[in-house]
C-alpha cells in the first residue's frame, strides 16, 4: 500500500475521495466492470464467473490542467515543439501547438521541459517479488510443476511494495504488467495494474485490461525440472509438454463450448484449463519468455497448430534474427537495451536489437524485469537508440518513445485507453524536467488519470509505501 507522504489526515482524505465522489475501495467495493466474463450464452453465465476478482479501481480526483510551452512526444511517433497538452476529468482533452484550455484549468508553464505519455512496463514482478527481497516475500514462481496456468500473479501482489512508488517517482511508470516467473512452461496468469496507491490489488487493477498467460521456453524450465529428474529436461521435452497441455486444453474447450451451445450438465471445472481455454478463445493474451530465434519460430508454429496467438515474446534477445517472422505473425518483442551473455541462450544479444526490429516494421518495446531497471526505462531506450544510430539506423527520439508507450499498450490490449496523448484517452502524463532521453532528466510531475500523484517540487506529493513509514532513510519525507 502506498500513500502520498503528507500528514496522515491529508492522506486519508485523499484515499477516501474518488473522481465520482465514492468512498475508499475495499474487498467489498463494487466492481468497475461487469462481474461476469464473456461467453456465448446464458448457460455460460450460470456456470461460473470468469472475473471473480474484479477491478475496484477508481481514479483519484484531479483538476483541469493545461501544460504550455512544452516539447511533446505524443507516444505514437509525433513530436510537437512549443506545444500544449490539456486534460480534465481524467481524460486527455487536446494536444497541439495551441489548444483550448478546459474551464477553470490550472496552467503549468513547461518552458524547456518535455511531456510524454506515462511509461508502460510490460514485464514487471513488483508486488510478487517486492522489496525487501527476502524469502518471505518470494511469491512469483509456483515451481512445483512445469504446468501451473491455474495460478494468478495478482494473488501474490503486495500493494505495499516500495517498488511501485519508486517506479512512479523515478521512472514515470503509470501502468505495468505483473507476471509470474519463468521457471514453468505455463507460469500462470498476469495482471495489468495502474501504478496508484490502493489497499488491495483489486484497487490497482487496470479496468478492462485482458489477462495474460505467462509461458516460458528454453533453459529455465528444462533446468528447473530436469534437475528434479522429471520432464522436461530438454528443449524437445519443453515442446512435448506444451503440445500435450494444449491438446488437453482444446478438448476441455470443446466440452465447454458444446455445453454453452446446447445446455445440459456442465463439464467438471478445472481452473488451470479455464486459463488455457481463455487463450484459445482469444480472451487471454500469451506473454512468452523466450530468448533464441529458433525457439520463437517453433513456438509460433505451435501456436498455429492449436489455434492461439503469441502476443509478445519477452526478453527476445535474438528477435533481430527473425524480425520478418515476428512482423508476419503480428507478434511483438519486449526486449532489454543491452542485457546479454548471462546464460547461453542470451549470448547472441546485441544493442541494436530494438532498432533493427523498428526498422523492419516489427512491433517492439523496452521492458524491465527488474525493480531497479523499471526506474530508468527512459534511459534504457536512450541506450538502445544510441546503439541503433551507431550502426547507421537513424530513428528519431519521438519514434523511439513508442517503445515505452503505445507499443506496450498494444501488447497489453489497452491501446484504446492509454499509451499516447490522444483526446479521450486516460490522462496518464509525465512532465520531464528536460529531454527524457538524457541521463540527467527526471520526472518533475506525474499524473495518473489526470490526478497529480507525484511532484518533485512538493514534498507532500512524494509517494511512500506504508511499509516504509517511520523508517528513516527509506524515502519518508514527512
C-alpha positions as CSV (number, residue, x, y, z in Angstrom):
1,X,0.0,0.0,0.0
2,X,1.3,3.5,-0.8
3,X,0.4,6.8,0.5
4,X,1.3,10.4,-0.5
5,X,3.8,11.4,2.2
6,X,2.0,14.2,3.8
7,X,0.1,14.1,7.1
8,X,-1.9,11.0,7.9
9,X,-5.0,13.2,7.9
10,X,-4.4,14.6,4.4
11,X,-3.6,11.1,3.1
12,X,-6.8,9.6,4.5
13,X,-8.8,12.4,2.9
14,X,-7.1,11.6,-0.5
15,X,-7.7,7.9,-0.1
16,X,-11.4,8.5,0.7
17,X,-12.0,10.7,-2.3
18,X,-12.6,9.5,-5.8
19,X,-13.4,11.1,-9.1
20,X,-17.1,10.3,-8.7
21,X,-17.3,11.1,-5.0
22,X,-17.4,7.5,-3.8
23,X,-15.6,6.3,-0.7
24,X,-12.4,4.3,-0.3
25,X,-12.2,0.9,-2.1
26,X,-12.3,-2.3,-0.2
27,X,-12.7,-6.0,-0.9
28,X,-16.5,-5.4,-1.0
29,X,-16.4,-2.4,-3.3
30,X,-18.5,-2.6,-6.4
31,X,-16.5,-3.7,-9.5
32,X,-15.6,-1.1,-12.1
33,X,-16.6,-3.7,-14.7
34,X,-19.1,-6.5,-15.1
35,X,-18.5,-9.3,-12.7
36,X,-19.3,-11.8,-15.4
37,X,-16.8,-12.9,-18.0
38,X,-17.5,-13.0,-21.7
39,X,-19.3,-16.1,-23.1
40,X,-21.6,-17.3,-25.8
41,X,-24.9,-17.8,-24.0
42,X,-26.9,-18.0,-20.8
43,X,-25.5,-21.4,-19.9
44,X,-22.0,-19.9,-19.7
45,X,-23.0,-17.1,-17.3
46,X,-24.9,-19.6,-15.0
47,X,-21.9,-21.9,-14.9
48,X,-19.1,-19.8,-13.3
49,X,-17.8,-16.3,-13.1
50,X,-14.9,-15.6,-15.4
51,X,-13.9,-12.5,-13.4
52,X,-14.1,-13.4,-9.7
53,X,-11.6,-10.8,-8.6
54,X,-12.9,-7.7,-10.5
55,X,-11.2,-4.4,-10.6
56,X,-12.3,-1.9,-8.0
57,X,-10.0,0.8,-9.3
58,X,-11.3,4.4,-9.2
59,X,-9.3,7.3,-10.4
60,X,-8.1,9.8,-7.8
61,X,-9.6,13.3,-8.1
62,X,-7.7,15.7,-10.3
63,X,-8.2,19.3,-11.6
64,X,-8.4,20.5,-15.1
65,X,-4.8,21.2,-16.3
66,X,-3.1,22.7,-19.3
67,X,0.7,22.3,-19.8
68,X,2.1,25.0,-22.1
69,X,5.4,25.8,-23.9
70,X,6.5,22.1,-23.8
71,X,8.1,19.7,-26.3
72,X,5.6,16.8,-26.7
73,X,6.3,13.2,-27.6
74,X,2.7,12.0,-28.2
75,X,3.6,8.3,-27.8
76,X,2.7,7.4,-31.4
77,X,5.8,8.8,-33.1
78,X,4.8,12.5,-33.4
79,X,6.7,15.5,-31.9
80,X,5.3,18.9,-31.2
81,X,7.6,21.8,-30.3
82,X,6.4,24.6,-28.0
83,X,3.0,22.8,-27.7
84,X,0.2,22.3,-25.2
85,X,-1.5,19.4,-23.5
86,X,-4.8,19.8,-21.9
87,X,-6.7,17.3,-19.7
88,X,-9.7,17.3,-17.5
89,X,-12.0,14.7,-15.8
90,X,-9.2,12.1,-16.0
91,X,-9.0,12.3,-19.8
92,X,-6.8,14.0,-22.4
93,X,-8.8,16.8,-23.9
94,X,-6.5,18.2,-26.6
95,X,-2.9,18.1,-27.7
96,X,-1.4,20.5,-30.2
97,X,0.5,23.7,-30.9
98,X,-2.3,25.7,-29.4
99,X,-5.3,24.2,-27.7
100,X,-8.4,25.4,-25.8
101,X,-7.8,25.3,-22.1
102,X,-10.5,23.4,-20.1
103,X,-12.7,25.6,-17.9
104,X,-11.0,26.5,-14.6
105,X,-7.8,24.9,-15.7
106,X,-4.6,25.1,-13.8
107,X,-1.8,26.4,-16.2
108,X,1.7,25.0,-15.9
109,X,4.4,26.7,-17.9
110,X,6.8,23.9,-19.1
111,X,9.3,26.0,-20.9
112,X,12.4,23.9,-21.6
113,X,10.6,20.8,-20.5
114,X,9.1,17.7,-22.2
115,X,5.7,15.9,-21.9
116,X,5.1,12.3,-22.7
117,X,2.5,9.7,-22.0
118,X,3.1,7.7,-18.8
119,X,5.7,4.9,-19.2
120,X,4.2,1.4,-19.6
121,X,6.3,-1.6,-18.4
122,X,5.0,-4.8,-20.0
123,X,7.3,-7.1,-17.8
124,X,7.5,-6.5,-14.1
125,X,7.4,-8.6,-11.0
126,X,6.7,-5.8,-8.5
127,X,4.4,-6.9,-5.7
128,X,5.2,-10.6,-6.4
129,X,8.9,-10.2,-5.7
130,X,8.7,-7.0,-3.6
131,X,11.3,-5.1,-1.6
132,X,12.9,-6.0,0.7
133,X,13.9,-9.1,-1.3
134,X,13.6,-11.9,1.3
135,X,12.3,-15.4,1.1
136,X,9.0,-14.5,2.9
137,X,8.2,-12.1,0.0
138,X,9.2,-14.5,-2.8
139,X,5.8,-15.2,-4.3
140,X,6.3,-15.0,-8.1
141,X,7.2,-18.6,-9.1
142,X,5.0,-21.6,-8.4
143,X,7.8,-24.0,-9.3
144,X,6.0,-27.2,-8.0
145,X,5.1,-28.2,-11.6
146,X,6.1,-27.2,-15.1
147,X,2.4,-26.6,-15.9
148,X,0.7,-24.1,-13.5
149,X,-1.7,-22.0,-15.6
150,X,-4.2,-22.1,-12.6
151,X,-2.1,-19.6,-10.6
152,X,-2.7,-15.9,-10.9
153,X,0.0,-13.3,-10.3
154,X,-2.5,-10.9,-8.8
155,X,-3.0,-13.3,-5.8
156,X,0.7,-12.6,-4.8
157,X,0.7,-8.8,-5.4
158,X,1.6,-6.9,-2.2
159,X,0.3,-3.3,-2.7
160,X,2.8,-2.0,-0.1
161,X,5.8,-2.9,-2.2
162,X,8.0,0.2,-2.1
163,X,9.0,-0.6,-5.7
164,X,5.7,0.8,-7.0
165,X,6.3,4.3,-5.7
166,X,9.9,4.2,-6.9
167,X,8.8,3.3,-10.4
168,X,6.3,6.2,-10.4
169,X,8.6,8.9,-9.0
170,X,11.9,7.9,-10.6
171,X,10.7,6.4,-13.8
172,X,7.3,8.0,-14.7
173,X,5.7,4.5,-14.8
174,X,1.9,4.7,-14.8
175,X,0.9,1.2,-16.0
176,X,2.7,-2.1,-15.6
177,X,2.0,-5.8,-16.1
178,X,2.9,-8.1,-13.2
179,X,3.9,-11.6,-14.5
180,X,4.6,-14.9,-12.7
181,X,8.1,-16.1,-13.0
182,X,9.6,-18.2,-15.8
183,X,10.5,-21.5,-14.1
184,X,7.4,-23.1,-15.6
185,X,6.4,-23.8,-19.2
186,X,3.0,-22.4,-18.2
187,X,3.6,-20.0,-15.3
188,X,0.1,-18.6,-14.7
189,X,-1.9,-15.5,-15.4
190,X,-0.5,-12.0,-15.4
191,X,-2.4,-8.9,-14.3
192,X,-2.2,-5.3,-15.5
193,X,-2.1,-2.6,-12.8
194,X,-2.4,1.2,-12.7
195,X,0.5,2.5,-10.6
196,X,-1.5,4.1,-7.8
197,X,-2.0,3.8,-4.1
198,X,-4.5,1.2,-3.1
199,X,-5.2,-1.0,-0.1
200,X,-5.8,-4.1,-2.3
201,X,-4.6,-5.5,-5.6
202,X,-8.1,-5.0,-7.0
203,X,-7.8,-1.3,-6.3
204,X,-4.8,-1.1,-8.6
205,X,-6.2,-3.4,-11.3
206,X,-6.5,-1.8,-14.7
207,X,-10.2,-1.8,-15.6
208,X,-10.9,-3.8,-18.7
209,X,-7.4,-4.9,-19.4
210,X,-7.2,-8.5,-20.7
211,X,-5.4,-11.2,-18.6
212,X,-2.1,-12.6,-19.9
213,X,-0.8,-16.1,-19.8
214,X,2.9,-16.3,-18.9
215,X,4.7,-19.0,-20.8
216,X,8.4,-19.9,-21.0
217,X,10.7,-21.8,-23.3
218,X,14.4,-22.6,-23.3
219,X,16.8,-23.0,-20.4
220,X,14.6,-22.1,-17.4
221,X,12.0,-24.9,-17.5
222,X,14.4,-27.6,-18.7
223,X,17.0,-26.7,-16.0
224,X,14.4,-26.4,-13.1
225,X,12.6,-29.6,-13.8
226,X,15.4,-31.6,-15.4
227,X,17.4,-31.1,-12.1
228,X,14.5,-32.8,-10.3
229,X,14.7,-35.8,-12.7
230,X,11.4,-35.1,-14.4
231,X,10.1,-33.9,-17.7
232,X,11.0,-31.6,-19.3
233,X,14.8,-31.8,-19.1
234,X,15.4,-30.9,-22.8
235,X,14.1,-28.4,-25.3
236,X,12.3,-31.2,-27.1
237,X,10.8,-32.0,-23.7
238,X,9.6,-28.5,-23.3
239,X,7.7,-28.6,-26.6
240,X,6.3,-32.0,-26.0
241,X,4.8,-31.0,-22.6
242,X,3.5,-27.7,-24.2
243,X,1.8,-29.6,-27.0
244,X,0.2,-32.2,-24.7
245,X,-1.1,-29.5,-22.5
246,X,-2.6,-27.6,-25.4
247,X,-4.2,-30.8,-26.7
248,X,-5.9,-31.2,-23.2
249,X,-7.0,-27.6,-23.3
250,X,-8.5,-27.9,-26.7
251,X,-10.6,-30.9,-25.6
252,X,-11.7,-29.0,-22.5
253,X,-12.7,-26.0,-24.5
254,X,-14.7,-28.2,-26.9
255,X,-16.7,-29.6,-24.0
256,X,-17.5,-26.2,-22.6
257,X,-18.3,-24.8,-26.0
258,X,-20.8,-27.6,-26.5
259,X,-22.3,-27.0,-23.1
260,X,-22.7,-23.3,-23.8
261,X,-24.3,-24.0,-27.2
262,X,-26.6,-26.9,-26.2
263,X,-27.0,-26.7,-22.5
264,X,-27.3,-29.8,-20.2
265,X,-25.0,-30.7,-17.4
266,X,-21.9,-28.5,-17.3
267,X,-18.5,-30.3,-17.5
268,X,-16.2,-30.5,-14.5
269,X,-14.3,-27.3,-13.8
270,X,-10.5,-27.2,-14.0
271,X,-9.2,-23.7,-13.1
272,X,-5.9,-24.4,-14.9
273,X,-7.6,-25.3,-18.1
274,X,-10.0,-22.3,-17.7
275,X,-7.0,-20.1,-18.3
276,X,-5.9,-22.1,-21.4
277,X,-9.4,-22.1,-22.7
278,X,-9.4,-18.3,-22.4
279,X,-6.3,-18.2,-24.5
280,X,-7.8,-20.4,-27.2
281,X,-10.9,-18.2,-27.2
282,X,-8.8,-15.1,-27.7
283,X,-9.7,-13.6,-24.3
284,X,-6.3,-14.1,-22.7
285,X,-3.0,-12.9,-24.3
286,X,0.1,-15.0,-24.4
287,X,3.2,-13.3,-23.0
288,X,6.0,-15.7,-23.7
289,X,9.5,-15.7,-22.1
290,X,11.9,-16.8,-24.9
291,X,15.4,-15.9,-25.9
292,X,16.5,-17.8,-29.0
293,X,15.3,-17.1,-32.5
294,X,14.8,-20.7,-33.4
295,X,12.7,-21.4,-30.4
296,X,10.5,-18.3,-31.0
297,X,9.9,-19.7,-34.5
298,X,8.9,-23.1,-33.2
299,X,6.5,-21.5,-30.6
300,X,4.8,-19.5,-33.4
301,X,4.3,-22.7,-35.3
302,X,2.9,-24.4,-32.2
303,X,0.5,-21.6,-31.7
304,X,-0.8,-22.1,-35.3
305,X,-1.2,-25.8,-34.6
306,X,-3.5,-25.2,-31.6
307,X,-5.2,-22.0,-32.8
308,X,-3.8,-19.4,-30.5
309,X,-1.5,-16.4,-30.9
310,X,1.6,-15.3,-29.2
311,X,1.1,-11.6,-28.4
312,X,4.6,-10.9,-27.3
313,X,7.9,-12.6,-26.7
314,X,9.7,-11.3,-23.7
315,X,13.5,-10.8,-23.4
316,X,13.8,-12.0,-27.0
317,X,17.5,-11.2,-27.3
318,X,17.6,-12.8,-30.7
319,X,14.4,-11.2,-32.1
320,X,16.5,-9.2,-34.6
321,X,17.2,-12.5,-36.4
322,X,13.5,-13.2,-37.1
323,X,12.1,-9.7,-37.4
324,X,10.3,-10.6,-40.6
325,X,8.6,-13.7,-38.9
326,X,7.5,-11.6,-35.9
327,X,6.0,-9.0,-38.3
328,X,4.3,-11.6,-40.4
329,X,2.8,-13.2,-37.3
330,X,1.8,-9.9,-35.6
331,X,3.8,-10.8,-32.6
332,X,5.7,-8.2,-30.6
333,X,9.1,-8.4,-28.9
334,X,9.7,-6.9,-25.5
335,X,13.5,-6.6,-25.0
336,X,16.3,-5.1,-23.0
337,X,18.7,-2.5,-24.2
338,X,21.9,-4.4,-23.6
339,X,21.5,-7.3,-21.1
340,X,23.1,-10.3,-22.7
341,X,25.6,-13.1,-22.0
342,X,24.4,-14.1,-18.5
343,X,23.5,-17.6,-19.8
344,X,24.0,-19.4,-23.1
345,X,20.6,-18.6,-24.6
346,X,21.3,-14.9,-24.1
347,X,24.7,-15.0,-25.6
348,X,23.7,-13.5,-29.0
349,X,22.1,-10.4,-27.6
350,X,23.1,-7.1,-29.4
351,X,22.5,-3.5,-28.5
352,X,20.9,-2.9,-32.0
353,X,18.1,-5.3,-31.3
354,X,15.3,-2.7,-30.8
355,X,16.5,-0.5,-33.6
356,X,16.6,-3.4,-36.1
357,X,13.1,-4.5,-35.1
358,X,11.8,-0.9,-35.5
359,X,13.4,-0.6,-39.0
360,X,12.0,-3.9,-40.1
361,X,8.5,-2.8,-39.1
362,X,8.0,-5.3,-36.2
363,X,6.3,-4.3,-33.0
364,X,9.0,-3.8,-30.4
365,X,9.3,-2.3,-26.9
366,X,11.6,-2.0,-23.9
367,X,10.9,-3.8,-20.7
368,X,12.5,-4.1,-17.2
369,X,12.1,-7.4,-15.5
370,X,13.8,-5.7,-12.6
371,X,12.8,-3.4,-9.7
372,X,15.7,-1.1,-10.4
373,X,15.5,-1.1,-14.2
374,X,11.9,-0.1,-14.1
375,X,13.0,3.2,-12.6
376,X,15.1,4.2,-15.7
377,X,13.4,2.7,-18.7
378,X,13.7,6.1,-20.4
379,X,17.5,5.7,-20.1
380,X,17.3,2.1,-21.4
381,X,15.5,3.4,-24.5
382,X,18.3,6.1,-24.9
383,X,20.9,3.3,-24.9
384,X,19.1,1.2,-27.4
385,X,18.6,4.3,-29.6
386,X,22.3,5.2,-29.5
387,X,23.2,1.6,-30.4
388,X,20.9,1.8,-33.4
389,X,22.3,5.1,-34.6
390,X,25.8,4.0,-34.1
391,X,25.0,1.2,-36.5
392,X,23.6,3.6,-39.0
393,X,19.9,3.1,-38.1
394,X,18.5,6.6,-37.8
395,X,15.5,6.6,-35.5
396,X,14.1,9.8,-34.0
397,X,13.6,10.4,-30.3
398,X,9.8,10.7,-30.7
399,X,9.6,7.5,-32.7
400,X,11.7,5.7,-30.1
401,X,9.2,6.8,-27.4
402,X,6.8,4.3,-28.9
403,X,8.9,1.6,-27.2
404,X,7.7,3.0,-23.9
405,X,4.1,3.8,-24.6
406,X,1.9,2.8,-27.5
407,X,3.7,-0.5,-28.3
408,X,3.4,-2.0,-24.8
409,X,-0.2,-0.7,-24.7
410,X,-0.9,-2.6,-27.8
411,X,0.7,-5.8,-26.5
412,X,-1.4,-5.5,-23.3
413,X,-4.7,-4.9,-25.2
414,X,-5.2,-1.4,-23.7
415,X,-4.0,0.9,-26.6
416,X,-7.6,2.2,-26.9
417,X,-7.3,3.5,-23.3
418,X,-3.8,4.6,-22.7
419,X,-0.3,4.7,-24.3
420,X,-0.5,8.0,-26.1
421,X,-1.5,11.6,-25.7
422,X,-4.7,11.5,-27.7
423,X,-8.1,13.1,-26.9
424,X,-10.3,10.8,-25.0
425,X,-7.6,8.5,-23.6
426,X,-6.6,8.3,-19.9
427,X,-4.6,11.3,-18.8
428,X,-1.5,9.3,-17.9
429,X,1.0,12.1,-18.3
430,X,4.6,12.8,-17.3
431,X,6.2,16.3,-17.3
432,X,10.0,15.7,-17.5
433,X,12.5,18.4,-16.4
434,X,14.4,18.0,-19.6
435,X,14.8,15.7,-22.6
436,X,13.6,12.4,-21.2
437,X,16.3,10.5,-23.2
438,X,19.0,12.3,-21.2
439,X,20.6,10.6,-18.2
440,X,20.3,13.9,-16.3
441,X,16.5,14.1,-16.7
442,X,13.9,13.1,-14.1
443,X,10.1,13.2,-13.9
444,X,9.0,16.5,-12.4
445,X,5.3,15.7,-12.3
446,X,3.3,12.5,-12.9
447,X,-0.4,12.3,-13.4
448,X,-2.4,9.1,-13.5
449,X,-5.9,9.5,-14.9
450,X,-5.5,13.3,-14.5
451,X,-4.6,13.1,-10.8
452,X,-1.3,14.6,-9.8
453,X,0.4,11.7,-7.8
454,X,4.0,12.9,-7.8
455,X,5.5,16.4,-7.8
456,X,9.3,16.7,-7.4
457,X,8.8,20.2,-6.1
458,X,6.2,19.3,-3.4
459,X,7.2,17.1,-0.5
460,X,3.6,16.3,0.1
461,X,3.3,14.6,-3.2
462,X,6.1,12.1,-3.0
463,X,4.7,8.5,-2.6
464,X,6.0,6.4,0.2
465,X,5.0,2.9,1.0
466,X,3.1,2.1,4.2
467,X,5.9,-0.4,4.8
468,X,8.4,2.4,4.9
469,X,6.5,4.9,7.1
470,X,8.6,5.7,10.1
471,X,11.8,4.1,8.7
472,X,14.4,6.8,8.4
473,X,16.3,6.8,5.1
474,X,13.7,4.8,3.3
475,X,12.1,7.6,1.4
476,X,9.9,9.1,4.1
477,X,10.0,12.8,3.6
478,X,7.5,14.0,6.2
